[in-house]
Amino acid sequence: MKVEGAASSWQTVGKGGIVKQRGFCPTCGSAVYMTFADMPEVFIVTPASLDDPSRYQPQLVSWTAAGYAREHLDPAVLKFEKMPPVWGMRRCRRYPLAARLRLP
C-alpha cells in the first residue's frame, strides 16, 4: 500500500494496549486508514476511501457486535465481535494489497 500526500493523523491506545494511528484526509476529515505501531505489516483501509472498493476482498471483520443483523458477512472471512487479538490481525495476509491512496 502506498499513500500519496500528507494525511492528518492522531494516535489512540486501545483497551488491549495496542497503539493505533488513524489517518484522515487533511481537507475534508474523512477517515482513510489505520496502522498499528506493533504490527507494521497491517494496514487497514476505510473502504469508502477507495475509488473502487470491489477490487479488494475483505480479510477480516472487526466489531461485528456493533453491526446490524441485516448485514451479510461472508462465512469465509475471519470475524471478531470486538477488536481482534494480534494473532488475528497478523493472519490477514491471504490477499496481496496493491493500491495507492491519494490525499490532497
All heavy atoms as an XYZ file, in Angstrom:
813
protein
N       0.860     -1.163      0.000
C       0.000      0.000      0.000
C       0.900      1.216      0.000
O       1.845      1.294      0.770
C      -0.887     -0.030      1.227
C      -1.751      1.185      1.420
S      -2.918      1.533      0.115
C      -4.133      0.284      0.354
N       0.605      2.151     -0.852
C       1.352      3.400     -0.901
C       0.383      4.556     -0.700
O      -0.641      4.628     -1.362
C       2.060      3.539     -2.243
C       2.867      4.812     -2.335
C       3.600      4.901     -3.656
C       4.401      6.179     -3.685
N       5.106      6.335     -4.930
N       0.707      5.420      0.229
C      -0.101      6.601      0.477
C       0.614      7.790     -0.129
O       1.787      8.023      0.155
C      -0.309      6.833      1.993
C      -1.100      8.110      2.235
C      -1.011      5.639      2.622
N      -0.073      8.515     -0.990
C       0.496      9.722     -1.594
C      -0.140     10.933     -0.939
O      -1.345     10.980     -0.743
C       0.240      9.749     -3.095
C       1.002      8.693     -3.849
C       0.780      8.814     -5.346
O      -0.061      9.622     -5.786
O       1.445      8.073     -6.077
N       0.671     11.912     -0.611
C       0.163     13.107      0.042
C       0.275     12.965      1.549
O       0.636     11.918      2.069
N      -0.013     14.024      2.232
C       0.099     14.032      3.692
C      -1.265     13.840      4.323
O      -2.217     14.531      3.994
C       0.704     15.351      4.153
N      -1.338     12.909      5.234
C      -2.582     12.688      5.975
C      -2.483     13.394      7.321
O      -1.405     13.531      7.883
C      -2.800     11.198      6.191
N      -3.603     13.850      7.812
C      -3.675     14.292      9.196
C      -3.836     13.022     10.014
O      -4.448     12.056      9.554
C      -4.873     15.203      9.413
O      -4.727     16.389      8.667
N      -3.305     12.973     11.212
C      -3.412     11.736     11.974
C      -3.457     11.997     13.467
O      -3.108     13.084     13.937
C      -2.251     10.805     11.644
O      -1.026     11.387     12.027
N      -3.890     10.990     14.199
C      -3.859     11.016     15.650
C      -3.735      9.589     16.149
O      -4.083      8.645     15.450
C      -5.059     11.734     16.241
C      -6.405     11.189     15.887
C      -7.094     11.397     14.720
C      -7.238     10.342     16.681
N      -8.294     10.753     14.753
C      -8.406     10.093     15.948
C      -7.119      9.782     17.936
C      -9.440      9.298     16.428
C      -8.156      8.995     18.414
C      -9.300      8.772     17.664
N      -3.191      9.429     17.343
C      -2.976      8.115     17.936
C      -3.908      7.894     19.109
O      -4.238      8.827     19.840
C      -1.550      7.979     18.473
C      -0.533      7.657     17.447
C       0.813      7.334     18.089
O       0.992      7.412     19.292
N       1.762      6.972     17.264
N      -4.304      6.642     19.279
C      -5.051      6.232     20.452
C      -4.455      4.914     20.938
O      -3.758      4.226     20.190
C      -6.547      6.019     20.156
O      -6.691      5.039     19.122
C      -7.223      7.300     19.723
N      -4.744      4.566     22.154
C      -4.328      3.282     22.704
C      -5.597      2.519     23.039
O      -6.448      3.000     23.799
C      -3.453      3.459     23.958
C      -3.061      2.101     24.536
C      -2.210      4.269     23.621
N      -5.742      1.333     22.426
C      -6.927      0.516     22.649
C      -6.917     -0.145     24.014
O      -5.921     -0.101     24.739
N      -8.014     -0.793     24.362
C      -8.147     -1.454     25.661
C      -7.065     -2.506     25.881
O      -6.626     -2.718     26.996
C      -9.524     -2.100     25.786
C     -10.638     -1.112     25.921
C     -11.960     -1.815     26.075
C     -13.081     -0.805     26.168
N     -14.383     -1.452     26.262
N      -6.623     -3.147     24.821
C      -5.578     -4.163     24.934
C      -4.176     -3.588     24.921
O      -3.202     -4.325     24.912
N      -4.068     -2.264     24.897
C      -2.753     -1.629     24.891
C      -2.160     -1.444     23.513
O      -1.018     -1.012     23.381
N      -2.909     -1.747     22.462
C      -2.413     -1.609     21.094
C      -2.502     -0.148     20.673
O      -3.557      0.473     20.751
C      -3.208     -2.498     20.124
C      -2.983     -3.973     20.464
C      -2.820     -2.219     18.681
C      -3.818     -4.931     19.642
N      -1.372      0.407     20.203
C      -1.321      1.794     19.733
C      -1.822      1.827     18.299
O      -1.318      1.118     17.435
C       0.112      2.363     19.823
C       0.162      3.781     19.279
C       0.609      2.320     21.263
N      -2.837      2.667     18.047
C      -3.440      2.796     16.710
C      -3.191      4.205     16.186
O      -3.399      5.181     16.898
C      -4.948      2.554     16.780
C      -5.326      1.207     17.314
C      -6.817      1.063     17.383
C      -7.295      1.371     18.776
N      -8.718      1.097     18.972
N      -2.750      4.289     14.944
C      -2.556      5.578     14.267
C      -3.638      5.675     13.203
O      -3.710      4.835     12.305
C      -1.175      5.631     13.624
C      -0.882      6.901     12.877
C      -0.299      7.966     13.786
O       0.211      7.675     14.838
N      -0.373      9.196     13.355
N      -4.483      6.676     13.288
C      -5.569      6.846     12.313
C      -5.231      7.990     11.364
O      -4.854      9.063     11.811
C      -6.878      7.127     13.033
C      -7.306      5.984     13.927
C      -8.527      6.364     14.738
N      -8.860      5.343     15.687
C      -9.731      4.354     15.469
N     -10.370      4.292     14.314
N      -9.978      3.460     16.392
N      -5.352      7.725     10.063
C      -5.075      8.738      9.047
C      -6.357      9.304      8.470
O      -7.298      8.563      8.165
N      -6.405     10.634      8.337
C      -7.576     11.333      7.828
C      -7.180     12.247      6.679
O      -6.061     12.744      6.621
C      -8.195     12.204      8.931
C      -8.757     11.414     10.058
C      -7.957     11.010     11.118
C     -10.093     11.051     10.061
C      -8.471     10.274     12.158
C     -10.616     10.314     11.104
C      -9.806      9.922     12.154
N      -8.116     12.507      5.785
C      -7.902     13.481      4.722
C      -7.762     14.849      5.380
O      -8.633     15.265      6.150
C      -9.081     13.479      3.757
S      -8.990     14.800      2.521
N      -6.680     15.587      5.073
C      -6.494     16.891      5.704
C      -7.476     17.959      5.221
O      -7.656     18.976      5.875
C      -5.056     17.261      5.330
C      -4.770     16.488      4.101
C      -5.576     15.226      4.195
N      -8.141     17.710      4.104
C      -9.082     18.682      3.566
C     -10.490     18.506      4.133
O     -11.092     19.453      4.623
C      -9.130     18.587      2.025
O      -7.825     18.795      1.512
C     -10.083     19.612      1.440
N     -11.009     17.270      4.075
C     -12.403     17.051      4.483
C     -12.556     16.305      5.805
O     -13.646     16.249      6.354
C     -13.163     16.327      3.391
S     -12.672     14.602      3.185
N     -11.478     15.710      6.302
C     -11.541     14.997      7.574
C     -12.049     13.574      7.490
O     -12.243     12.923      8.515
N     -12.267     13.058      6.287
C     -12.740     11.680      6.135
C     -11.681     10.685      6.596
O     -10.492     10.850      6.308
C     -13.087     11.374      4.681
O     -14.166     12.163      4.260
N     -12.120      9.641      7.291
C     -11.203      8.576      7.708
C     -10.694      7.853      6.465
O     -11.461      7.549      5.552
C     -11.921      7.605      8.628
N      -9.392      7.588      6.421
C      -8.795      6.945      5.261
C      -8.151      5.606      5.624
O      -8.373      4.608      4.962
C      -7.752      7.863      4.584
C      -7.134      7.193      3.371
C      -8.395      9.180      4.174
N      -7.351      5.570      6.669
C      -6.674      4.316      7.020
C      -6.317      4.287      8.498
O      -6.433      5.276      9.207
C      -5.426      4.111      6.172
C      -4.347      5.159      6.378
C      -3.410      5.026      7.400
C      -4.261      6.268      5.550
C      -2.423      5.988      7.586
C      -3.276      7.218      5.728
C      -2.361      7.070      6.749
O      -1.390      8.008      6.939
N      -5.853      3.099      8.934
C      -5.380      2.927     10.303
C      -4.182      1.987     10.273
O      -4.165      1.005      9.519
C      -6.487      2.344     11.180
C      -6.086      2.206     12.628
S      -7.463      1.874     13.786
C      -8.327      0.538     13.025
N      -3.154      2.307     11.064
C      -1.976      1.456     11.198
C      -1.725      1.190     12.682
O      -2.307      1.840     13.548
C      -0.729      2.119     10.570
O      -0.492      3.371     11.218
C      -0.904      2.345      9.074
N      -0.837      0.242     12.942
C      -0.508     -0.159     14.303
C       1.003     -0.174     14.466
O       1.700     -0.836     13.694
C      -1.072     -1.554     14.605
C      -2.550     -1.645     14.400
C      -3.068     -2.005     13.167
C      -3.422     -1.364     15.424
C      -4.433     -2.088     12.963
C      -4.795     -1.431     15.233
C      -5.298     -1.796     14.003
N       1.497      0.510     15.476
C       2.942      0.585     15.709
C       3.556     -0.802     15.908
O       4.652     -1.085     15.409
C       3.235      1.469     16.919
N       2.866     -1.681     16.605
C       3.397     -3.018     16.886
C       3.185     -4.013     15.749
O       3.683     -5.132     15.820
C       2.760     -3.584     18.163
C       3.164     -2.806     19.400
O       4.236     -2.157     19.379
O       2.415     -2.840     20.384
N       2.434     -3.619     14.724
C       2.166     -4.511     13.588
C       2.309     -3.725     12.285
O       1.311     -3.412     11.632
C       0.751     -5.095     13.707
C       0.555     -5.990     14.902
S      -1.143     -6.596     15.031
C      -1.989     -5.144     15.649
N       3.519     -3.372     11.892
C       3.696     -2.542     10.693
C       3.199     -3.201      9.409
O       2.934     -2.519      8.426
C       5.199     -2.288     10.651
C       5.807     -3.348     11.490
C       4.781     -3.721     12.519
N       3.032     -4.513      9.414
C       2.553     -5.213      8.217
C       1.041     -5.109      8.046
O       0.498     -5.475      7.007
C       2.984     -6.684      8.251
C       2.249     -7.543      9.258
C       2.785     -7.487     10.692
O       3.589     -6.610     11.024
O       2.373     -8.349     11.483
N       0.334     -4.601      9.050
C      -1.125     -4.473      8.991
C      -1.483     -3.032      8.622
O      -1.051     -2.079      9.260
C      -1.769     -4.856     10.346
C      -3.272     -4.613     10.302
C      -1.467     -6.306     10.690
N      -2.273     -2.896      7.565
C      -2.714     -1.590      7.076
C      -4.202     -1.702      6.805
O      -4.622     -2.446      5.924
C      -1.951     -1.239      5.787
C      -2.145      0.183      5.340
C      -1.295      1.177      5.782
C      -3.152      0.511      4.458
C      -1.453      2.488      5.354
C      -3.320      1.819      4.016
C      -2.467      2.810      4.469
N      -5.013     -1.005      7.569
C      -6.465     -1.088      7.427
C      -6.956      0.116      6.643
O      -6.687      1.258      7.007
C      -7.150     -1.152      8.801
C      -6.710     -2.431      9.509
C      -8.663     -1.077      8.657
C      -7.246     -2.578     10.907
N      -7.659     -0.160      5.560
C      -8.170      0.893      4.694
C      -9.675      1.029      4.909
O     -10.395      0.036      4.962
C      -7.901      0.562      3.206
C      -8.470      1.627      2.301
C      -6.420      0.384      2.961
N     -10.137      2.248      5.022
C     -11.572      2.502      5.082
C     -12.127      2.292      3.674
O     -11.724      3.005      2.746
C     -11.832      3.947      5.560
O     -11.174      4.135      6.806
C     -13.316      4.221      5.690
N     -13.002      1.305      3.465
C     -13.476      1.005      2.108
C     -14.025      2.209      1.358
O     -13.819      2.343      0.162
C     -14.558     -0.055      2.324
C     -14.206     -0.696      3.615
C     -13.588      0.398      4.450
N     -14.704      3.098      2.051
C     -15.284      4.264      1.386
C     -14.215      5.211      0.845
O     -14.508      6.067      0.014
C     -16.200      5.015      2.337
N     -12.972      5.061      1.281
C     -11.907      5.939      0.797
C     -11.314      5.463     -0.529
O     -10.531      6.173     -1.146
C     -10.791      6.057      1.842
O     -10.095      4.832      1.966
N     -11.688      4.276     -0.988
C     -11.158      3.730     -2.237
C     -12.038      4.120     -3.414
O     -13.265      4.166     -3.297
C     -11.076      2.201     -2.156
C     -10.155      1.640     -1.083
C     -10.345      0.130     -0.983
C      -8.714      1.986     -1.377
N     -11.414      4.370     -4.560
C     -12.191      4.666     -5.766
C     -13.011      3.461     -6.189
O     -14.122      3.605     -6.685
C     -11.258      5.076     -6.911
C     -10.646      6.439     -6.698
O     -11.243      7.255     -5.962
O      -9.568      6.696     -7.252
N     -12.451      2.247     -6.030
C     -13.143      1.030     -6.437
C     -12.960     -0.045     -5.368
O     -12.085     -0.903     -5.477
C     -12.605      0.535     -7.779
C     -13.340     -0.687     -8.296
O     -14.359     -1.083     -7.695
O     -12.884     -1.260     -9.302
N     -13.763     -0.017     -4.290
C     -13.615     -0.998     -3.218
C     -13.818     -2.441     -3.678
O     -13.348     -3.365     -3.032
C     -14.687     -0.616     -2.202
C     -15.177      0.721     -2.593
C     -14.808      0.949     -4.019
N     -14.505     -2.656     -4.793
C     -14.755     -4.016     -5.263
C     -13.479     -4.714     -5.735
O     -13.478     -5.934     -5.915
C     -15.791     -4.008     -6.390
O     -15.270     -3.375     -7.544
N     -12.392     -3.962     -5.904
C     -11.114     -4.576     -6.303
C     -10.512     -5.437     -5.208
O      -9.653     -6.263     -5.460
C     -10.088     -3.497     -6.648
C     -10.336     -2.786     -7.932
C      -9.260     -1.780     -8.233
N      -7.931     -2.361     -8.128
C      -6.809     -1.646     -8.074
N      -6.862     -0.340     -8.108
N      -5.644     -2.222     -7.988
N     -10.955     -5.252     -3.969
C     -10.344     -5.918     -2.830
C     -11.332     -6.802     -2.109
O     -12.524     -6.507     -2.067
C      -9.776     -4.868     -1.863
C      -8.822     -3.948     -2.567
C      -9.241     -2.708     -3.028
C      -7.531     -4.351     -2.837
C      -8.383     -1.879     -3.721
C      -6.662     -3.525     -3.530
C      -7.089     -2.294     -3.965
O      -6.245     -1.486     -4.660
N     -10.835     -7.883     -1.552
C     -11.656     -8.792     -0.775
C     -11.390     -8.571      0.708
O     -10.237     -8.473      1.115
C     -11.313    -10.244     -1.139
C     -11.592    -10.598     -2.577
C     -13.061    -10.466     -2.905
O     -13.916    -10.909     -2.149
N     -13.367     -9.847     -4.029
N     -12.431     -8.493      1.530
C     -12.209     -8.337      2.967
C     -11.438     -9.537      3.511
O     -11.674    -10.671      3.109
C     -13.606     -8.291      3.565
C     -14.552     -8.182      2.432
C     -13.842     -8.561      1.188
N     -10.518     -9.278      4.414
C      -9.751    -10.343      5.043
C     -10.184    -10.562      6.477
O      -9.886    -11.588      7.063
C      -8.274     -9.985      5.012
C      -7.741     -9.842      3.597
C      -6.301     -9.402      3.605
O      -5.523     -9.837      4.437
N      -5.939     -8.553      2.684
N     -10.882     -9.581      7.040
C     -11.243     -9.634      8.439
C     -12.377     -8.655      8.683
O     -12.430     -7.597      8.058
C     -10.006     -9.229      9.255
C     -10.188     -8.746     10.661
C      -9.752     -9.833     11.620
C      -9.327     -7.543     10.879
N     -13.292     -9.011      9.583
C     -14.344     -8.092     10.006
C     -14.212     -7.945     11.511
O     -14.264     -8.931     12.246
C     -15.754     -8.606      9.645
C     -16.825     -7.661     10.165
C     -15.886     -8.800      8.148
N     -14.001     -6.714     11.961
C     -13.913     -6.468     13.399
C     -15.163     -5.727     13.864
O     -15.878     -5.127     13.080
C     -12.656     -5.666     13.736
O     -12.674     -4.419     13.101
N     -15.407     -5.796     15.134
C     -16.538     -5.122     15.769
C     -17.885     -5.540     15.180
O     -18.752     -4.717     14.909
C     -16.367     -3.601     15.750
C     -15.293     -3.184     16.693
C     -13.991     -2.938     16.381
C     -15.398     -3.032     18.101
N     -13.284     -2.636     17.510
C     -14.132     -2.674     18.588
C     -16.451     -3.158     18.999
C     -13.880     -2.454     19.930
C     -16.202     -2.931     20.334
C     -14.931     -2.582     20.788
N     -18.056     -6.844     14.979
C     -19.355     -7.327     14.495
C     -20.455     -7.047     15.510
O     -21.622     -6.936     15.138
C     -19.316     -8.832     14.188
O     -18.953     -9.547     15.381
C     -18.338     -9.145     13.073
N     -20.090     -6.892     16.789
C     -21.080     -6.585     17.824
C     -21.750     -5.239     17.573
O     -22.870     -5.000     18.029
C     -20.418     -6.587     19.204
N     -21.106     -4.360     16.822
C     -21.664     -3.045     16.530
C     -22.400     -3.012     15.187
O     -22.913     -1.975     14.790
C     -20.549     -1.997     16.514
N     -22.460     -4.151     14.503
C     -23.110     -4.201     13.190
C     -24.610     -4.416     13.295
O     -25.188     -4.471     14.385
N     -25.235     -4.527     12.139
C     -26.674     -4.739     12.054
C     -26.958     -6.184     11.662
O     -26.223     -6.781     10.884
C     -27.300     -3.810     11.006
C     -27.159     -2.350     11.353
C     -26.178     -1.565     10.754
C     -28.000     -1.761     12.292
C     -26.042     -0.225     11.083
C     -27.874     -0.430     12.627
C     -26.894      0.339     12.018
O     -26.754      1.652     12.344
N     -28.045     -6.731     12.167
C     -28.424     -8.113     11.860
C     -28.654     -8.309     10.363
O     -28.451     -9.390      9.833
C     -29.661     -8.502     12.650
N     -29.058     -7.267      9.664
C     -29.361     -7.382      8.229
C     -28.100     -7.457      7.352
O     -28.188     -7.743      6.166
C     -30.237     -6.233      7.779
C     -29.536     -4.883      7.824
C     -30.435     -3.761      7.320
N     -29.779     -2.486      7.404
C     -29.882     -1.636      8.399
N     -30.658     -1.925      9.426
N     -29.237     -0.491      8.384
N     -26.939     -7.168      7.919
C     -25.706     -7.197      7.144
C     -25.271     -8.635      6.887
O     -25.219     -9.452      7.801
C     -24.584     -6.457      7.878
C     -24.833     -4.982      7.978
C     -23.762     -4.257      8.768
O     -23.211     -4.831      9.717
O     -23.510     -3.102      8.418
N     -24.974     -8.933      5.620
C     -24.496    -10.266      5.256
C     -22.976    -10.278      5.341
O     -22.312     -9.448      4.718
C     -24.934    -10.635      3.834
C     -24.261    -11.865      3.336
N     -24.580    -13.113      3.810
C     -23.253    -12.032      2.451
C     -23.803    -14.005      3.214
N     -23.003    -13.370      2.384
N     -22.442    -11.202      6.114
C     -20.995    -11.339      6.239
C     -20.574    -12.666      5.622
O     -21.168    -13.711      5.906
C     -20.573    -11.290      7.708
C     -20.924    -10.005      8.457
C     -20.538    -10.121      9.927
C     -20.252     -8.806      7.822
N     -19.570    -12.623      4.801
C     -19.044    -13.820      4.150
C     -18.587    -14.813      5.222
O     -17.766    -14.481      6.069
C     -17.868    -13.417      3.263
C     -17.291    -14.570      2.469
O     -17.570    -15.744      2.791
O     -16.533    -14.296      1.521
N     -19.111    -16.039      5.191
C     -18.734    -17.022      6.214
C     -17.246    -17.387      6.182
O     -16.703    -17.868      7.166
C     -19.591    -18.250      5.898
C     -20.418    -17.916      4.737
C     -20.116    -16.528      4.275
N     -16.566    -17.144      5.065
C     -15.149    -17.499      4.946
C     -14.217    -16.443      5.543
O     -13.021    -16.681      5.687
C     -14.803    -17.711      3.475
N     -14.737    -15.285      5.898
C     -13.911    -14.191      6.412
C     -13.828    -14.278      7.935
O     -14.826    -14.539      8.606
C     -14.497    -12.822      5.985
C     -13.737    -11.674      6.602
C     -14.487    -12.703      4.474
N     -12.627    -14.069      8.481
C     -12.455    -14.027      9.933
C     -13.326    -12.936     10.531
O     -13.373    -11.834      9.994
C     -11.002    -13.708     10.283
C      -9.972    -14.802     10.111
C      -8.573    -14.224     10.303
C     -10.208    -15.915     11.098
N     -13.998    -13.246     11.639
C     -14.878    -12.265     12.282
C     -14.561    -12.195     13.769
O     -14.276    -13.202     14.391
C     -16.337    -12.663     12.097
C     -16.807    -12.609     10.680
C     -18.180    -13.240     10.570
C     -18.445    -13.771      9.198
N     -17.509    -14.758      8.718
N     -14.652    -10.990     14.303
C     -14.421    -10.767     15.722
C     -15.490     -9.810     16.234
O     -15.779     -8.812     15.587
C     -13.038    -10.159     15.959
C     -11.919    -11.061     15.519
C     -11.409    -10.970     14.233
C     -11.396    -12.006     16.386
C     -10.389    -11.807     13.823
C     -10.372    -12.847     15.982
C      -9.868    -12.747     14.692
N     -16.058    -10.117     17.402
C     -17.088     -9.242     17.963
C     -16.546     -7.865     18.301
O     -17.261     -6.881     18.237
C     -17.695     -9.868     19.220
C     -18.635    -10.999     18.914
C     -19.418    -11.444     20.140
O     -19.277    -10.818     21.215
O     -20.169    -12.406     20.011
N     -15.284     -7.804     18.695
C     -14.636     -6.534     19.028
C     -13.312     -6.468     18.285
O     -13.174     -7.072     17.244
C     -14.463     -6.416     20.531
C     -15.812     -6.365     21.248
C     -15.665     -6.118     22.702
C     -17.062     -6.020     23.320
N     -17.003     -5.758     24.725
N     -12.346     -5.762     18.832
C     -11.027     -5.663     18.213
C     -10.364     -7.034     18.244
O     -10.317     -7.678     19.287
C     -10.175     -4.643     18.980
C      -8.825     -4.405     18.389
S      -8.982     -3.600     16.797
C      -7.276     -3.533     16.319
N      -9.856     -7.511     17.108
C      -9.216     -8.824     17.095
C      -7.902     -8.816     17.865
O      -7.242     -7.787     17.966
C      -8.967     -9.100     15.616
C      -9.182     -7.835     14.919
C      -9.901     -6.890     15.819
N      -7.528     -9.977     18.394
C      -6.217    -10.060     19.033
C      -5.125     -9.927     17.978
O      -5.379    -10.038     16.777
C      -6.219    -11.458     19.660
C      -7.227    -12.228     18.875
C      -8.249    -11.228     18.402
N      -3.919     -9.720     18.416
C      -2.796     -9.534     17.497
C      -2.677    -10.702     16.531
O      -2.458    -10.513     15.340
C      -1.480     -9.334     18.283
C      -0.276     -9.343     17.358
C      -1.538     -8.042     19.069
N      -2.865    -11.936     16.988
C      -2.732    -13.082     16.083
C      -3.740    -13.009     14.950
O      -3.445    -13.394     13.824
C      -2.854    -14.407     16.828
C      -4.215    -14.675     17.392
C      -4.618    -14.448     18.668
C      -5.360    -15.185     16.705
N      -5.948    -14.778     18.832
C      -6.422    -15.242     17.639
C      -5.594    -15.596     15.400
C      -7.693    -15.696     17.297
C      -6.862    -16.045     15.063
C      -7.893    -16.093     16.010
N      -4.938    -12.504     15.213
C      -5.961    -12.389     14.170
C      -5.579    -11.362     13.127
O      -5.783    -11.557     11.930
N      -4.998    -10.260     13.575
C      -4.574     -9.215     12.645
C      -3.445     -9.717     11.752
O      -3.397     -9.422     10.576
C      -4.101     -7.985     13.424
C      -5.173     -7.377     14.307
S      -6.493     -6.613     13.364
C      -5.677     -5.120     12.886
N      -2.543    -10.484     12.321
C      -1.385    -10.950     11.554
C      -1.743    -12.063     10.579
O      -0.994    -12.334      9.659
C      -0.287    -11.388     12.513
C       0.338    -10.193     13.192
C       1.688    -10.513     13.769
N       2.374     -9.276     14.080
C       2.799     -8.935     15.285
N       2.645     -9.760     16.289
N       3.405     -7.791     15.477
N      -2.873    -12.724     10.758
C      -3.295    -13.780      9.827
C      -3.835    -13.218      8.526
O      -4.021    -13.943      7.571
C      -4.380    -14.651     10.462
C      -3.795    -15.723     11.338
C      -4.833    -16.696     11.783
N      -5.543    -17.306     10.681
C      -6.649    -18.003     10.828
N      -7.188    -18.161     11.997
N      -7.244    -18.532      9.783
N      -4.092    -11.951      8.457
C      -4.732    -11.342      7.290
C      -3.715    -11.026      6.206
O      -3.477     -9.881      5.872
C      -5.486    -10.092      7.697
S      -6.867    -10.480      8.730
N      -3.125    -12.035      5.651
C      -2.164    -11.854      4.561
C      -2.558    -12.690      3.353
O      -1.755    -12.936      2.483
C      -0.773    -12.272      5.026
C      -0.250    -11.427      6.145
C       1.125    -11.871      6.481
N       1.537    -11.202      7.699
C       2.716    -11.329      8.224
N       3.608    -12.087      7.659
N       3.023    -10.708      9.323
N      -3.788    -13.148      3.332
C      -4.222    -14.028      2.254
C      -4.310    -13.325      0.912
O      -4.161    -13.941     -0.118
C      -5.569    -14.652      2.585
C      -5.497    -15.625      3.733
C      -6.821    -16.267      3.964
N      -7.741    -15.257      4.457
C      -9.031    -15.424      4.524
N      -9.585    -16.536      4.107
N      -9.811    -14.487      4.996
N      -4.571    -12.039      0.924
C      -4.747    -11.310     -0.323
C      -3.704    -10.202     -0.402
O      -3.604     -9.388      0.504
C      -6.137    -10.673     -0.394
C      -7.242    -11.657     -0.223
C      -7.922    -11.774      0.971
C      -7.607    -12.495     -1.273
C      -8.947    -12.693      1.126
C      -8.630    -13.411     -1.129
C      -9.291    -13.494      0.077
O     -10.300    -14.402      0.232
N      -2.929    -10.151     -1.473
C      -1.985     -9.035     -1.586
C      -2.756     -7.738     -1.806
O      -3.776     -7.713     -2.485
C      -1.167     -9.400     -2.819
C      -2.016    -10.343     -3.593
C      -2.904    -11.052     -2.607
N      -2.274     -6.683     -1.207
C      -2.923     -5.389     -1.335
C      -1.989     -4.454     -2.080
O      -0.945     -4.090     -1.594
C      -3.245     -4.823      0.048
C      -3.995     -3.510      0.090
C      -5.349     -3.659     -0.575
C      -4.184     -3.070      1.521
N      -2.336     -4.153     -3.296
C      -1.524     -3.235     -4.095
C      -2.432     -2.116     -4.535
O      -3.233     -2.260     -5.437
C      -0.948     -3.970     -5.300
N      -2.334     -1.017     -3.882
C      -3.215      0.105     -4.195
C      -2.487      1.397     -3.850
O      -1.429      1.384     -3.250
C      -4.505      0.018     -3.409
N      -3.080      2.462     -4.216
C      -2.499      3.772     -3.922
C      -3.607      4.678     -3.428
O      -4.652      4.784     -4.045
C      -1.886      4.329     -5.202
C      -1.231      5.665     -5.006
C      -0.493      6.066     -6.245
N       0.646      5.174     -6.401
C       1.355      5.092     -7.501
N       1.052      5.809     -8.543
N       2.381      4.274     -7.574
N      -3.378      5.287     -2.280
C      -4.315      6.277     -1.752
C      -3.745      7.636     -2.045
O      -2.585      7.902     -1.770
C      -4.459      6.104     -0.231
C      -5.107      4.836      0.258
C      -5.042      4.794      1.773
C      -6.544      4.749     -0.207
N      -4.539      8.520     -2.606
C      -4.082      9.876     -2.900
C      -4.804     10.858     -2.010
O      -6.033     10.940     -2.037
C      -4.336     10.213     -4.372
C      -3.474      9.376     -5.266
C      -3.633      9.753     -6.691
N      -2.898      8.776     -7.471
C      -2.596      8.922     -8.719
N      -2.964      9.996     -9.345
N      -1.924      8.010     -9.356
N      -4.044     11.584     -1.246
C      -4.602     12.600     -0.374
C      -4.235     13.973     -0.928
O      -3.179     14.133     -1.540
C      -4.044     12.448      1.042
C      -4.335     11.098      1.693
C      -3.557     10.971      2.995
C      -5.811     10.950      1.960
N      -5.087     14.964     -0.700
C      -4.775     16.307     -1.224
C      -3.506     16.869     -0.615
O      -3.048     16.504      0.375
C      -5.975     17.141     -0.812
C      -6.955     16.256     -0.187
C      -6.349     14.920     -0.027
